[in-house]
Amino acid sequence: MEERMYGVVLWADKQDSKAVIWCEDHGNLAYYSAAEQSAHCGVALDAGDLIQFDMSESRDCRYASNLEHVNSGYAPDIAANLQSKPVERNNIVQFPAGRA
């Protein structure tokens, strides 16, 4: 079953067109690989980009497909902030309000 979701890219490899995405529901991370998405080969992702995507699950993994950029550079320091700071109220990433 697929679900449309927002997420922020935590890590991206431009050369291999792969990414790890923090999902708006704060569940498991989603993985993206352009090699598995022939229609979207060449999507350039950077850490901190806000994207919308179709999320599907297989076993214990989530996969992202049909990516759309919502805001490039939305949270450019997110990966560093998650690594170096304890959870604080002012360290919350706000995702867009509900889906249409």
C-alpha positions, 0 to 999 in steps of 0.5 A: 500500500502506498501513501503520499508523504512529506519528508526531509532528506537527511543524506544524499549521494548525488553520484549514485542518486540515493537518499535517506529521508526522515518522514513526517510521521516520524516513523522509520526512515525511507530509502530512495534509489533512482536505480529503482525509479526509472521515471525519476532518474536524475532527481538531484537531492541534497541534505535538507531538501523538503520533498513529497513522495509516495512511500511504500513498505516491504518487510521492515523497510520503507521506500520512497518513489515519485519524488517532488521537490517542495523546498530545496534547502528547507532544513540544511543543517538537519543532519548535523543538528540531529547528531549533535544536539539533544532533543529540544523544543526549538529543534523541531522541524515543522512539516507542511500542514495536512495533505489535500 
